[in-house]
Amino acid sequence: MFSLKSLLIGLSLVTLSSSAFALTSTEQRDYDRLISGDLSQLTMAAQSIVANNISNTQVLDVLAEFVAQNYLSAPDYQLDSIAWACRALGESNSARYRDLLYRVIKSDAHKKVRKHAKKSYKRLPKSHVEQYTIGSINLEQLQALPKKATQSRSIEEQALLDISHGNVLEIKRLAQDYAIRSDASQQVTDTLAEYFAQNYQQARKQQYDTLAWVCKGLARNTDGRYKRLIEDAAQNSSVRALRKHCPAHIKGKGPYYQVGTLNLEEIAKQFN
C-alpha cells in the first residue's frame, strides 16, 4: 500500500545520500561516524561537532534523530554519548532543535541527559524556524547507504588533511599520539608546526587544549627543529594555558622550521 510517510523518508534519504558529497571532509567523517551504529564513533562525532563548530543541518539532523530514538531508553553506558549529542545540538546555535531538547527536558529520561538537554536548550536562540521532525530520518536505512570512500587515503594523508582543515579534535589526537611515540614524519610535524604558528597567538577557547598538545609533541623533536617557534609561544602567546605547557627552553641546533614554509590551504586542496 502507498505510504506518504515512507515516500517522504525515502526522499530525505536520497537527499542526504546525494548531498553528503557536498560536505567538508570533517563533516563527512562525522556524518559517517553518526550512521555507523558504533557508539564510540557516535561520541567522537558529537565531540568533533562541538570542537569544530559544525552547524551543517545534514549532519546535525542525523545526530538529532539518534537523540530522539535513545534519550528515554538509554542504558548507563550510553548516557555519555547522548549527553554529548545534546551538547552538540546546543552549541550548533540552531533553533531547529529547541522542540526536541524541550521534549527531552520534560521527559522521564535519566537526570544526566535532562541536565545536558536543559543547558543546550538555554543556549539556542528563540527564533521561529522549522523544527526538526522526529522520524524524518531512518538511521537503519542510512547505515545501508554507500558511504563516501575515505579509506583510499593513507594515514599520513588523512593527518595532513585534518591539520590543514583545522580539525581541532583530530589534531589533538594526532598530537597526543606524537607526544607519546614521536614517530610522525617531518611532513606531518612541519604541518602541525604551521598550524600552531598560525593559531598560538590568538587562539579560540576550543583550541587551547589542542595547541598545548601540539606544543608538547613538537617539543619532543630531538634536533630542536621547532625550538624558536615553541620558545616564542612560551613567551608571547596570549593564552596562559598554552604558555604553561610550552617549554621556555629547548635543546637542539636545528635547522629550524621557518614559519610560512607550508601553505595549509594548498595542502587542503591537495588531499581533498
Secondary structure, DSSP 8 states (H G I E B T S, - for coil): ---HHHHHHHHHHHHHHHHGGGS-HHHHHHHHHHTS--HHHHHHHHHHHHHTT---HHHHHHHHHHHHHHTTT--GGGHHHHHHHHHHHHTTT-GGGHHHHHHHHTSS--HHHHHHHHHHHHHS---------TTSS-HHHHHHS-----TTS-HHHHHHHHHHTT-HHHHHHHHHHHHHH----HHHHHHHHHHHHHHSSS--GGGHHHHHHHHHHHTT-TT-TTHHHHHHHHHH-S-HHHHHHS-S----------TTSS-HHHHHHHH-
